[in-house]
Amino acid sequence: MSADNRTPLEHVHAVLAQLKEMRHYSKTYVEQLTAQWLLFDGELKSLKRADAIENLMTRHAELHEALEAEIGELETLAVKLQPPPEESAAA
């Protein structure tokens, strides 16, 4: 199905999938950066680079939090966009 023929719900699901993938990689990268920062904290301070790395870690954490918030909002929207359940013919 082409992007032009998607329903709003399908668009929301596509964006959710992308954001969840970004969240996964974001978390992994923050963990890797944190591990490196902890290993070389003393050296980074002596090179006057610790503040720059800490700033990156803070900004990355903020991105991760924003991704979490948007994923929650879109999941709520996806529930609202679900078509109502069809009533059974036996009723």
C-alpha positions as a printed NumPy array, in Angstrom:
array([[  0.   ,   0.   ,   0.   ],
       [  1.438,   3.364,  -0.944],
       [  1.826,   6.172,   1.558],
       [ -0.913,   8.103,  -0.262],
       [ -3.466,   5.371,   0.392],
       [ -2.778,   4.98 ,   4.114],
       [ -5.384,   5.699,   6.707],
       [ -4.552,   8.028,   9.604],
       [ -4.257,   4.961,  11.848],
       [ -1.741,   3.382,   9.468],
       [  0.273,   6.611,   9.432],
       [  0.3  ,   6.674,  13.236],
       [  1.468,   3.057,  13.373],
       [  4.257,   3.788,  10.865],
       [  5.48 ,   6.774,  12.879],
       [  5.238,   4.755,  16.103],
       [  7.416,   2.024,  14.601],
       [ 10.05 ,   4.607,  13.61 ],
       [ 10.012,   6.301,  17.011],
       [ 10.282,   2.988,  18.837],
       [ 13.288,   2.094,  16.701],
       [ 14.843,   5.489,  17.48 ],
       [ 14.148,   4.935,  21.185],
       [ 15.874,   1.559,  21.078],
       [ 19.004,   2.949,  19.429],
       [ 18.939,   6.066,  21.601],
       [ 18.979,   3.984,  24.762],
       [ 21.799,   1.817,  23.435],
       [ 23.909,   4.827,  22.461],
       [ 23.38 ,   6.579,  25.783],
       [ 24.471,   3.436,  27.603],
       [ 27.586,   3.143,  25.423],
       [ 28.473,   6.816,  25.85 ],
       [ 27.954,   6.596,  29.602],
       [ 30.225,   3.562,  29.821],
       [ 32.949,   5.361,  27.874],
       [ 32.557,   8.508,  29.947],
       [ 32.901,   6.537,  33.169],
       [ 36.03 ,   4.773,  31.895],
       [ 37.756,   7.963,  30.839],
       [ 36.26 ,  10.539,  33.204],
       [ 39.623,  11.489,  34.692],
       [ 41.324,  11.755,  31.318],
       [ 38.45 ,  13.782,  29.873],
       [ 38.647,  16.193,  32.789],
       [ 42.385,  16.657,  32.303],
       [ 41.755,  17.333,  28.592],
       [ 38.936,  19.718,  29.529],
       [ 36.435,  17.598,  27.542],
       [ 34.347,  16.17 ,  30.393],
       [ 31.844,  19.039,  30.308],
       [ 31.297,  18.652,  26.565],
       [ 30.661,  14.912,  26.879],
       [ 28.403,  15.432,  29.896],
       [ 26.442,  18.003,  27.882],
       [ 25.999,  15.459,  25.081],
       [ 24.81 ,  12.832,  27.535],
       [ 22.295,  15.263,  29.035],
       [ 20.964,  16.272,  25.63 ],
       [ 20.745,  12.658,  24.53 ],
       [ 18.811,  11.781,  27.688],
       [ 16.428,  14.658,  26.951],
       [ 15.889,  13.282,  23.441],
       [ 15.184,   9.85 ,  24.885],
       [ 12.621,  11.33 ,  27.296],
       [ 10.971,  13.258,  24.454],
       [ 10.776,  10.076,  22.379],
       [  9.127,   8.266,  25.289],
       [  6.576,  11.048,  25.694],
       [  5.724,  11.164,  21.992],
       [  5.433,   7.381,  21.778],
       [  2.937,   7.496,  24.645],
       [  0.931,  10.239,  22.95 ],
       [  0.831,   8.39 ,  19.635],
       [ -0.14 ,   5.117,  21.298],
       [ -3.085,   6.923,  22.894],
       [ -4.006,   8.428,  19.522],
       [ -3.789,   5.009,  17.857],
       [ -6.318,   3.643,  20.348],
       [ -8.678,   6.537,  19.581],
       [ -8.304,   5.964,  15.828],
       [ -9.211,   2.282,  16.064],
       [-12.473,   1.634,  14.266],
       [-15.304,   0.657,  16.595],
       [-15.802,  -3.081,  16.95 ],
       [-18.371,  -4.464,  14.57 ],
       [-21.567,  -5.483,  16.251],
       [-22.321,  -9.157,  15.839],
       [-25.126, -10.141,  13.489],
       [-26.634, -12.335,  16.226],
       [-27.456,  -9.346,  18.41 ]])
